[in-house]
Amino acid sequence: MTQDRSQERTDGGDGREDSPFRAERSVRDEAPQYVLPLVVRIERAAPPARTDALETAARAVLLILDDERSLGEGEWAAAMRDWQDARIRKVVRRARGAEWRRAEALPGITVTGGAAQVRVFPPVPLDGWPKDLAKLQVSGTDLDEPEQPARPDPAVPVLWLNPELDMSAGKAMAQAGHGAQLAWWALPDEARTAWREAGFPLAVRTAPPSRWPELTTSGLPLVRDAGFTEIAPGSCTVVADHPALRRA
């Protein structure tokens, strides 16, 4: 995706009629529908912490958006374009043991956080998942938070979650990925380069209830969920607070 095309697709996150995250039916619904699969590794003996998994999923989305195979004439580029021309769907499934090893054998990118591992795959048709991914479970991605996450560094982009919504970890991982993607689309080239060279640092935190109204009216990229799963259509789920966008 070129920079110009990316910028045409976002205006504060969902301000344009063709936004992929609006609840209302749009021209995007007429296009063939694709989904970006993400698989989180959840071993029984050592599941990752929730925030670690959310941050790792968001970084995985950025890495596949920026991967040379997703750009120009790369091997994933056509699928990425088709996916971004329709609704921006992401589905998180879980795997362990042999399931995870089979998932890692498929084309994709594995991203490791503190302890979390997430593998992201090029988009597939909504009803055309590879067999080894299709049989993985969507449910069961409720993860604990053993320790209170530290206050994020002010210099690091923060994906703020809506404090009023109760989302499973899998749903929240997908929403964090949406927020990271909107931030990426909105950034100028110089800021994208700096983020990439720093290794895509970011934090995912639940917004303080008192700050949420200000965040949603700040002009920062905002994910408004289409309501396919778990939450009501039109729900505001994430605000992408990137320092470069605040300065802009």
BAFI-3210 file (N, C-alpha, C; in Angstrom, 3 decimals, decimal comma, padded with zeros to 6 digits):
// residues 248
n [1|2|3|4|5|6|7|8|9|10|11|12|13|14|15|16|17|18|19|20|21|22|23|24|25|26|27|28|29|30|31|32|33|34|35|36|37|38|39|40|41|42|43|44|45|46|47|48|49|50|51|52|53|54|55|56|57|58|59|60|61|62|63|64|65|66|67|68|69|70|71|72|73|74|75|76|77|78|79|80|81|82|83|84|85|86|87|88|89|90|91|92|93|94|95|96|97|98|99|100|101|102|103|104|105|106|107|108|109|110|111|112|113|114|115|116|117|118|119|120|121|122|123|124|125|126|127|128|129|130|131|132|133|134|135|136|137|138|139|140|141|142|143|144|145|146|147|148|149|150|151|152|153|154|155|156|157|158|159|160|161|162|163|164|165|166|167|168|169|170|171|172|173|174|175|176|177|178|179|180|181|182|183|184|185|186|187|188|189|190|191|192|193|194|195|196|197|198|199|200|201|202|203|204|205|206|207|208|209|210|211|212|213|214|215|216|217|218|219|220|221|222|223|224|225|226|227|228|229|230|231|232|233|234|235|236|237|238|239|240|241|242|243|244|245|246|247|248]
n.u [000,846|000,598|001,870|000,139|-002,332|-002,833|-003,167|-005,499|-007,358|-007,875|-009,159|-008,754|-009,390|-012,118|-013,547|-014,261|-016,499|-015,818|-014,512|-012,999|-014,024|-016,540|-019,911|-022,091|-023,412|-021,354|-019,517|-017,391|-018,461|-019,343|-017,181|-015,072|-014,643|-012,038|-009,850|-007,519|-005,519|-004,517|-002,570|-002,290|000,033|-000,774|000,178|-000,676|000,746|002,111|000,747|000,622|000,751|-002,056|-001,772|000,764|000,224|-001,634|-000,088|001,879|000,375|-000,493|001,962|002,592|000,736|001,638|004,139|003,511|002,165|004,258|006,048|008,195|007,122|004,472|004,162|004,135|005,019|005,158|004,864|002,672|001,239|-001,054|-003,100|-003,070|-003,890|-006,484|-007,689|-007,573|-009,185|-011,688|-013,751|-011,823|-010,976|-009,904|-008,974|-008,411|-006,956|-006,198|-003,368|-001,482|001,346|001,558|-000,253|000,584|003,120|002,387|001,081|003,222|004,562|003,303|003,198|004,092|004,558|006,245|005,988|007,545|006,879|007,172|006,775|004,867|003,842|002,958|001,664|001,295|-000,523|-000,678|-003,567|-006,633|-009,406|-012,663|-014,104|-012,155|-010,047|-006,777|-006,441|-005,043|-005,235|-007,943|-009,065|-008,304|-009,124|-011,257|-012,361|-011,406|-009,319|-009,073|-007,093|-005,005|-003,885|-001,169|000,345|000,028|000,171|002,949|003,177|002,911|005,688|006,000|006,998|006,353|004,107|000,677|-001,956|-005,069|-007,533|-011,082|-012,512|-015,007|-015,861|-016,161|-014,072|-013,008|-009,670|-008,809|-010,534|-009,799|-007,124|-007,399|-008,640|-006,652|-004,795|-006,204|-006,134|-003,359|-002,941|-004,466|-003,051|-000,607|-001,382|-002,029|000,312|002,979|005,634|008,220|007,787|006,845|009,135|010,850|009,491|009,550|012,361|012,896|011,858|009,125|007,983|005,407|002,566|-000,189|-002,992|-005,684|-007,811|-007,999|-011,164|-011,927|-010,445|-011,280|-013,460|-012,141|-010,065|-011,478|-012,420|-010,281|-009,218|-007,379|-006,584|-009,345|-010,926|-013,921|-015,999|-017,328|-019,089|-019,233|-018,636|-019,070|-019,342|-021,455|-022,487|-020,731|-019,447|-016,920|-013,668|-010,818|-008,332|-005,738|-002,893|-000,417|002,668|003,650|001,346|-000,106|001,467|001,064]
n.v [-001,182|002,177|005,289|007,470|006,224|005,071|007,348|008,366|006,759|007,162|009,277|010,593|008,091|007,028|008,783|009,014|008,099|005,711|004,255|001,371|000,570|001,444|000,998|001,090|-000,133|-000,183|000,653|-001,008|-003,395|-004,608|-005,614|-008,566|-010,409|-010,507|-011,840|-011,150|-013,463|-014,138|-015,911|-016,823|-018,068|-020,236|-021,972|-024,524|-024,641|-022,248|-019,634|-016,493|-013,143|-010,918|-008,169|-008,276|-010,075|-008,546|-006,331|-007,600|-008,679|-006,318|-005,278|-007,323|-006,919|-004,455|-005,255|-007,015|-005,303|-003,675|-005,376|-006,454|-008,357|-007,733|-005,516|-003,557|-005,627|-007,872|-011,224|-011,410|-009,184|-008,798|-010,123|-008,574|-006,096|-006,733|-007,407|-004,949|-003,409|-004,181|-004,847|-004,385|-007,010|-008,891|-011,899|-013,674|-016,631|-019,483|-021,507|-024,427|-026,505|-029,134|-027,958|-025,303|-025,667|-026,593|-024,338|-022,561|-023,554|-022,598|-019,924|-016,799|-014,477|-014,639|-013,107|-012,092|-011,128|-009,980|-012,494|-013,492|-015,014|-014,427|-015,262|-013,924|-014,008|-013,820|-012,243|-014,131|-015,501|-014,935|-017,296|-019,151|-020,307|-021,718|-025,228|-026,013|-023,762|-023,216|-025,091|-024,337|-022,984|-020,205|-019,339|-019,293|-017,573|-015,969|-014,219|-013,781|-011,048|-010,937|-008,952|-005,446|-003,445|-001,357|002,252|003,770|004,800|008,202|008,808|006,720|005,213|004,785|002,541|003,057|001,420|001,163|001,863|001,069|-001,203|-004,736|-006,986|-010,081|-011,473|-012,223|-010,756|-008,153|-008,182|-008,196|-005,701|-003,971|-004,413|-003,247|-000,558|-000,018|-000,292|001,814|003,978|003,623|004,020|006,718|008,093|010,227|009,669|010,024|009,693|007,089|005,725|006,243|004,908|002,283|001,829|001,923|-000,427|-000,734|000,088|000,057|000,569|-000,988|-000,032|000,185|002,894|005,535|006,066|008,774|010,027|009,050|010,302|012,651|011,560|010,318|012,444|013,779|013,835|011,943|008,732|006,558|003,584|002,296|-000,167|-002,618|-004,458|-007,262|-009,315|-009,959|-007,182|-004,233|-002,869|-000,048|000,632|002,397|001,378|001,553|004,071|005,415|006,614|008,137|009,778|011,352|011,894|013,382|015,690|016,559]
n.w [000,000|-000,861|000,465|-000,110|-000,603|001,864|003,472|002,454|003,565|006,210|008,717|011,449|012,289|012,021|010,516|007,839|005,167|003,983|005,889|007,355|009,771|010,402|011,542|009,846|006,735|003,854|000,830|001,172|002,041|-000,203|-001,484|-001,937|001,052|003,398|005,948|008,533|009,941|013,266|015,559|018,862|021,135|023,656|026,124|028,432|030,865|031,000|030,309|028,513|029,930|029,912|028,962|027,778|025,680|024,196|023,406|021,905|019,815|018,560|017,659|015,888|013,834|012,818|011,870|009,764|008,056|007,270|006,118|003,481|001,801|001,789|000,269|-002,786|-005,370|-003,834|-002,412|-000,714|-001,280|-002,960|-001,550|000,786|-000,216|-001,139|001,281|002,664|001,086|001,731|004,623|007,590|008,953|011,724|013,221|016,128|017,140|019,233|020,139|021,041|021,859|019,525|017,781|017,668|016,513|013,975|013,037|012,935|010,778|008,568|006,101|007,444|010,196|013,183|016,289|019,224|022,508|025,850|027,185|025,617|022,528|019,251|016,139|012,963|009,938|006,327|004,830|004,435|002,536|003,939|004,339|003,825|005,330|005,980|006,617|008,973|010,532|010,615|012,318|014,822|018,060|018,750|021,131|024,638|025,003|027,211|029,295|032,164|034,276|035,927|037,241|037,865|035,003|034,173|034,276|031,118|029,082|028,298|025,773|024,168|021,834|022,711|022,900|023,747|025,560|025,685|028,763|029,526|028,311|028,231|027,116|025,702|025,859|023,312|021,600|022,414|021,610|018,824|018,516|019,493|017,495|015,344|016,183|016,130|013,402|012,310|013,377|012,040|009,345|009,511|010,028|008,925|006,492|007,644|010,403|010,415|009,592|011,761|013,807|012,896|012,860|015,531|016,382|016,611|019,223|021,699|023,832|025,451|027,140|029,506|029,362|031,779|033,227|033,468|031,515|029,096|027,562|026,659|025,124|023,031|021,603|020,669|018,148|017,505|015,956|015,970|016,818|015,818|016,433|014,177|015,132|014,800|016,594|020,073|021,077|020,894|017,706|016,453|018,793|020,496|020,693|020,836|021,153|019,314|020,414|019,342|019,749|017,581|016,146|017,930|018,017|015,439]
ca.u [000,000|001,395|001,573|-001,039|-003,539|-003,047|-003,669|-006,881|-008,243|-008,104|-009,368|-009,060|-009,768|-013,352|-014,305|-014,657|-017,580|-015,285|-013,712|-013,242|-014,512|-017,881|-020,923|-023,034|-023,017|-020,688|-018,993|-016,469|-019,186|-019,578|-015,940|-014,818|-014,220|-010,859|-009,563|-006,116|-005,449|-003,468|-002,618|-001,532|000,453|-001,212|000,490|-001,382|001,608|002,713|000,060|001,156|-000,080|-002,982|-001,222|001,856|-000,381|-002,227|000,979|002,545|-000,523|-000,456|003,226|002,527|000,007|002,535|005,211|003,060|001,874|005,517|006,902|008,391|006,244|003,133|004,230|004,487|004,745|005,486|004,006|001,448|000,706|-002,418|-004,010|-003,136|-004,729|-007,873|-008,149|-007,746|-010,266|-012,951|-013,695|-010,540|-011,269|-008,814|-009,487|-007,363|-007,183|-005,152|-002,736|-000,456|001,971|001,628|-001,039|001,453|004,170|001,788|000,840|004,503|005,033|002,627|003,800|003,655|005,590|006,096|006,455|007,684|006,874|007,871|006,673|003,848|004,187|001,827|002,025|000,345|-000,487|-001,292|-005,028|-007,272|-010,846|-013,402|-014,467|-011,108|-008,891|-006,010|-006,979|-004,387|-005,693|-009,402|-009,493|-007,925|-010,251|-011,308|-012,627|-010,329|-008,209|-009,138|-005,788|-004,907|-002,880|-000,603|000,829|-000,466|001,131|003,601|002,752|003,651|006,638|005,328|007,515|005,928|002,697|-000,209|-003,280|-005,941|-008,752|-012,279|-012,652|-016,389|-016,165|-015,599|-013,711|-012,076|-008,317|-008,737|-011,189|-008,976|-005,945|-007,791|-008,894|-005,347|-004,246|-006,879|-005,616|-002,006|-003,041|-004,913|-001,923|000,347|-001,916|-002,111|001,632|003,799|006,727|009,325|007,403|006,810|010,523|011,376|008,828|010,112|013,752|012,917|011,323|007,689|007,580|004,059|001,930|-001,649|-003,491|-007,075|-007,828|-008,733|-012,511|-012,025|-009,757|-011,817|-014,157|-011,165|-009,351|-012,330|-012,702|-008,988|-008,782|-006,497|-007,280|-010,330|-011,566|-015,339|-016,164|-018,484|-020,035|-019,385|-018,563|-018,920|-019,791|-022,473|-021,977|-020,487|-018,739|-015,544|-012,883|-009,410|-007,778|-004,315|-002,254|000,984|003,179|003,761|000,004|-000,474|002,173|000,447]
ca.v [000,000|003,384|006,262|008,261|005,427|004,929|008,585|008,552|005,835|007,430|010,667|010,441|006,721|006,536|009,941|008,963|007,163|004,417|003,680|-000,066|000,277|001,974|-000,058|001,157|-000,808|000,727|000,009|-002,055|-004,645|-005,212|-006,264|-009,866|-010,202|-011,233|-011,721|-011,309|-014,403|-014,080|-017,050|-016,588|-019,324|-020,318|-023,276|-024,681|-024,418|-020,908|-018,695|-015,134|-012,137|-010,299|-006,981|-008,747|-010,631|-007,460|-005,534|-008,426|-008,747|-005,024|-005,220|-008,269|-006,261|-003,471|-005,932|-007,546|-004,159|-003,099|-006,415|-006,275|-009,284|-007,143|-004,267|-003,605|-006,910|-008,950|-012,408|-011,209|-007,845|-008,843|-010,458|-007,417|-005,074|-007,190|-007,305|-003,559|-002,834|-004,602|-004,616|-004,785|-008,030|-009,659|-012,941|-014,263|-018,003|-019,907|-022,787|-024,915|-027,770|-029,486|-026,970|-024,146|-026,050|-026,623|-022,946|-021,934|-024,072|-021,857|-018,607|-015,776|-013,829|-014,849|-011,973|-012,432|-010,008|-010,353|-013,947|-013,840|-015,261|-014,292|-015,411|-013,279|-014,641|-012,989|-012,392|-015,239|-015,276|-015,124|-018,706|-019,939|-020,471|-022,969|-026,259|-026,036|-022,603|-023,252|-025,944|-023,746|-022,409|-018,771|-019,186|-019,725|-016,624|-015,102|-014,259|-013,032|-009,992|-011,199|-007,716|-004,219|-002,920|-000,100|003,446|003,800|005,869|009,246|008,847|005,506|005,202|004,033|002,160|003,146|000,622|001,709|001,290|000,675|-002,424|-005,990|-007,777|-011,189|-011,125|-012,359|-009,584|-006,980|-008,270|-007,740|-004,262|-003,312|-004,462|-002,205|000,743|000,116|-000,128|003,171|004,871|003,435|004,697|008,160|008,694|010,582|008,726|010,194|009,089|005,639|005,238|006,283|003,852|001,016|001,676|001,700|-001,756|-000,613|000,078|000,539|000,076|-001,103|000,193|000,614|004,322|005,961|006,513|010,232|010,505|008,457|011,274|013,540|010,795|010,029|013,688|014,428|013,781|010,799|007,601|005,929|002,383|002,146|-001,556|-002,926|-005,239|-008,648|-010,223|-009,564|-005,863|-003,612|-002,100|001,358|000,852|002,887|000,392|001,910|005,318|005,242|007,843|008,169|011,136|012,109|012,342|014,482|016,896|017,011]
ca.w [000,000|-000,910|001,508|-000,459|-000,423|003,294|004,037|002,007|004,240|007,615|009,109|012,862|012,609|011,414|010,095|006,443|004,882|003,575|006,966|007,545|011,111|010,637|011,668|008,745|005,510|002,938|-000,370|001,592|002,225|-001,514|-001,921|-001,297|002,431|003,848|007,377|008,913|011,064|014,278|016,479|020,086|021,771|025,051|026,706|029,716|032,021|031,029|029,420|028,620|030,582|028,965|028,312|026,930|024,475|023,420|022,795|020,895|018,660|017,865|016,940|014,775|012,745|012,215|011,148|008,480|007,192|006,814|005,543|002,041|001,085|001,757|-000,477|-004,204|-006,033|-002,913|-002,510|000,063|-001,556|-003,505|-000,449|001,678|-000,863|-001,120|002,671|003,051|000,298|002,338|006,061|008,156|009,956|012,327|014,102|016,949|017,613|020,165|019,819|021,970|021,479|018,108|017,029|017,437|015,566|012,636|012,641|012,591|009,495|007,504|005,866|008,378|011,002|014,622|017,070|020,635|023,428|027,070|027,172|024,624|021,138|018,341|014,728|012,067|008,625|005,296|004,837|003,730|002,393|005,177|004,453|003,186|006,223|005,878|007,504|010,280|011,293|010,756|013,428|016,104|018,781|019,015|022,558|025,516|025,013|028,385|029,948|033,419|034,407|037,261|037,856|037,266|034,026|034,549|033,554|029,860|028,803|027,505|024,409|023,467|021,438|023,591|022,401|024,920|025,474|026,312|030,109|029,775|027,569|028,725|025,944|025,900|025,426|021,856|021,010|022,694|020,762|017,489|018,572|019,586|016,143|014,560|016,586|015,601|011,955|012,030|013,647|010,946|008,166|009,707|010,228|007,760|006,231|008,583|011,677|010,196|009,581|013,128|014,575|012,421|013,269|016,980|016,662|016,885|020,635|021,979|025,054|025,451|028,486|029,645|029,663|032,969|032,814|033,385|030,305|027,870|026,707|026,009|024,110|021,878|020,875|020,496|016,763|017,300|015,340|016,848|016,274|016,147|016,014|013,334|015,915|014,356|017,741|021,485|021,507|020,046|016,575|016,704|020,048|020,419|021,420|021,003|020,630|019,044|020,879|018,925|019,969|016,323|015,753|018,840|017,579|014,193]
c.u [000,882|000,992|000,295|-002,321|-003,852|-003,677|-005,108|-007,858|-008,495|-008,224|-009,766|-009,578|-011,027|-014,186|-014,799|-015,719|-017,060|-014,425|-014,032|-013,871|-015,862|-018,880|-021,855|-022,507|-022,425|-020,203|-018,019|-017,171|-019,469|-018,337|-015,834|-014,188|-013,053|-010,680|-008,069|-006,065|-004,263|-003,656|-001,719|-001,192|000,062|-000,974|-000,165|-000,521|002,111|002,018|000,654|000,225|-000,897|-002,344|-000,081|001,299|-000,975|-001,152|001,693|001,689|-000,494|000,842|003,234|001,804|000,907|003,617|004,735|002,677|003,149|006,422|007,000|007,512|004,821|003,043|004,542|004,044|005,083|004,464|002,707|000,692|-000,735|-003,423|-004,158|-004,014|-006,197|-008,469|-008,444|-008,786|-011,632|-012,939|-012,361|-010,811|-009,974|-009,453|-008,310|-007,795|-006,018|-004,614|-001,738|000,152|002,056|000,838|-000,168|002,547|003,620|001,519|002,140|005,048|004,380|003,281|003,230|004,839|005,288|006,738|006,456|007,710|007,700|007,928|005,695|004,468|002,910|002,354|000,914|000,567|-001,059|-002,796|-005,503|-008,744|-011,588|-013,768|-013,398|-009,862|-008,116|-006,467|-006,365|-004,719|-007,188|-009,835|-009,033|-009,109|-010,105|-011,517|-011,421|-009,139|-008,348|-007,860|-005,796|-003,833|-002,254|-000,158|000,234|000,560|001,692|003,017|003,561|004,587|005,930|005,796|007,028|004,460|001,879|-001,522|-004,192|-007,225|-009,890|-012,486|-014,052|-016,773|-015,458|-015,339|-012,827|-010,696|-008,185|-009,358|-010,332|-007,688|-006,256|-008,000|-007,594|-004,654|-004,879|-006,300|-004,219|-002,033|-003,493|-003,808|-000,912|-000,113|-001,828|-000,748|002,267|004,990|007,844|009,020|007,301|008,221|011,102|010,782|009,396|011,514|013,885|012,381|009,853|007,349|006,160|003,599|000,433|-002,113|-004,985|-007,071|-008,495|-010,117|-012,630|-011,383|-010,430|-012,581|-013,195|-010,423|-010,202|-012,671|-011,419|-008,551|-007,782|-007,272|-008,121|-010,936|-012,999|-015,762|-017,437|-019,468|-020,237|-019,392|-018,486|-019,543|-020,727|-021,833|-021,823|-019,745|-017,324|-014,678|-011,471|-009,154|-006,272|-003,596|-000,757|001,507|003,274|002,410|-000,489|000,213|001,560|-000,853]
c.v [001,231|004,322|007,036|007,490|005,260|006,187|008,832|007,736|006,166|008,913|010,635|009,064|006,270|007,679|009,892|007,894|005,784|003,774|002,199|-000,408|000,899|000,828|-000,080|000,414|000,211|-000,059|-001,101|-003,412|-005,345|-005,934|-007,656|-009,650|-011,118|-011,013|-011,911|-012,254|-014,093|-015,266|-016,731|-017,940|-019,289|-021,745|-023,362|-024,268|-022,980|-019,979|-017,293|-014,239|-011,407|-009,111|-007,342|-009,284|-009,535|-006,648|-006,316|-008,550|-007,444|-004,880|-006,176|-007,650|-005,243|-004,149|-006,496|-006,420|-003,631|-004,109|-006,245|-007,218|-008,751|-005,939|-004,508|-004,887|-008,092|-010,068|-012,279|-009,951|-007,884|-009,156|-009,284|-006,320|-005,471|-007,058|-005,861|-002,833|-003,172|-004,199|-005,102|-005,749|-008,685|-010,676|-013,582|-015,658|-018,403|-021,268|-023,136|-026,187|-027,967|-028,514|-025,769|-024,477|-026,113|-025,203|-022,269|-022,422|-023,349|-020,497|-017,554|-015,216|-014,109|-013,684|-012,384|-011,160|-010,345|-011,853|-014,406|-014,111|-015,199|-014,466|-014,800|-013,836|-013,684|-013,247|-013,567|-014,901|-015,640|-016,585|-019,621|-020,082|-021,750|-023,958|-026,193|-024,821|-022,675|-024,074|-025,441|-023,034|-020,893|-018,529|-019,661|-018,800|-015,616|-015,276|-013,396|-011,951|-010,141|-009,938|-006,512|-003,690|-001,568|001,064|003,547|004,997|006,923|009,310|007,682|005,623|004,316|003,767|002,070|002,369|001,322|001,072|000,760|-000,626|-003,621|-006,886|-008,944|-010,750|-011,216|-011,176|-008,343|-007,000|-007,782|-006,232|-003,471|-003,315|-003,431|-000,829|000,992|000,375|001,284|004,186|004,810|004,152|006,212|008,845|009,124|009,645|008,823|009,531|007,573|005,050|005,193|005,171|002,489|000,803|001,454|000,331|-001,762|-000,713|000,615|-000,034|-000,029|-000,978|000,509|002,074|004,579|006,468|008,024|010,788|010,060|009,472|012,206|012,815|010,598|011,277|014,446|014,535|012,685|009,648|006,824|004,727|002,340|000,796|-001,759|-003,863|-006,664|-009,617|-009,432|-008,228|-005,247|-002,860|-000,628|001,648|001,364|001,983|000,851|003,310|005,119|006,556|007,787|009,596|011,974|012,616|013,443|015,784|017,464|017,743]
c.w [000,000|000,207|001,172|-000,211|001,052|003,869|003,615|002,840|005,689|007,877|010,573|013,185|011,936|010,870|008,668|006,218|004,521|004,651|007,131|008,878|011,408|010,707|010,471|007,521|004,548|001,731|-000,009|001,733|000,899|-002,025|-001,302|000,071|002,806|005,350|007,590|010,105|011,982|015,207|017,665|020,709|023,243|025,539|028,084|030,910|032,121|030,049|029,564|029,422|029,511|028,233|027,377|025,609|023,589|022,701|021,698|019,651|017,866|017,069|015,745|013,581|012,045|011,372|009,821|007,525|006,542|006,111|004,022|001,226|000,961|000,833|-001,943|-004,869|-005,141|-002,930|-001,720|-000,348|-002,063|-002,407|000,511|001,076|-000,827|000,281|003,040|002,210|000,885|003,815|006,610|009,307|010,432|013,263|014,812|017,399|018,505|019,766|020,911|021,385|019,977|017,245|016,680|016,421|014,141|012,135|012,211|011,252|008,315|007,311|006,806|009,131|012,470|015,360|018,534|021,465|024,653|027,208|026,100|023,264|020,313|016,924|013,890|010,663|007,579|005,243|003,995|003,538|003,678|005,407|003,859|004,027|005,888|006,950|008,891|011,133|011,567|011,960|014,793|016,730|018,912|020,506|023,367|025,527|026,162|029,182|031,199|033,320|035,789|037,987|037,134|036,263|034,469|033,745|032,258|029,765|027,943|026,053|023,554|023,058|022,376|022,870|023,619|024,675|026,204|027,693|030,402|029,090|028,195|027,520|026,358|025,436|023,914|021,145|021,209|021,869|019,346|017,473|018,696|018,226|015,230|014,888|016,052|014,096|011,594|012,303|012,505|009,694|008,296|009,769|008,914|007,654|007,264|009,920|011,554|010,265|010,991|013,975|014,195|012,967|014,768|017,368|017,031|018,372|020,775|023,306|024,805|026,893|028,425|030,075|031,006|032,535|032,642|032,115|029,020|027,013|025,967|024,901|022,859|021,067|020,536|019,044|016,482|016,656|016,349|016,145|016,771|015,576|015,193|014,010|015,444|015,531|019,042|021,872|020,479|018,879|016,935|017,986|019,779|021,284|021,754|020,452|020,504|019,300|020,571|019,104|018,700|015,844|016,674|018,415|016,309|014,454]
res [m|t|q|d|r|s|q|e|r|t|d|g|g|d|g|r|e|d|s|p|f|r|a|e|r|s|v|r|d|e|a|p|q|y|v|l|p|l|v|v|r|i|e|r|a|a|p|p|a|r|t|d|a|l|e|t|a|a|r|a|v|l|l|i|l|d|d|e|r|s|l|g|e|g|e|w|a|a|a|m|r|d|w|q|d|a|r|i|r|k|v|v|r|r|a|r|g|a|e|w|r|r|a|e|a|l|p|g|i|t|v|t|g|g|a|a|q|v|r|v|f|p|p|v|p|l|d|g|w|p|k|d|l|a|k|l|q|v|s|g|t|d|l|d|e|p|e|q|p|a|r|p|d|p|a|v|p|v|l|w|l|n|p|e|l|d|m|s|a|g|k|a|m|a|q|a|g|h|g|a|q|l|a|w|w|a|l|p|d|e|a|r|t|a|w|r|e|a|g|f|p|l|a|v|r|t|a|p|p|s|r|w|p|e|l|t|t|s|g|l|p|l|v|r|d|a|g|f|t|e|i|a|p|g|s|c|t|v|v|a|d|h|p|a|l|r|r|a]
***
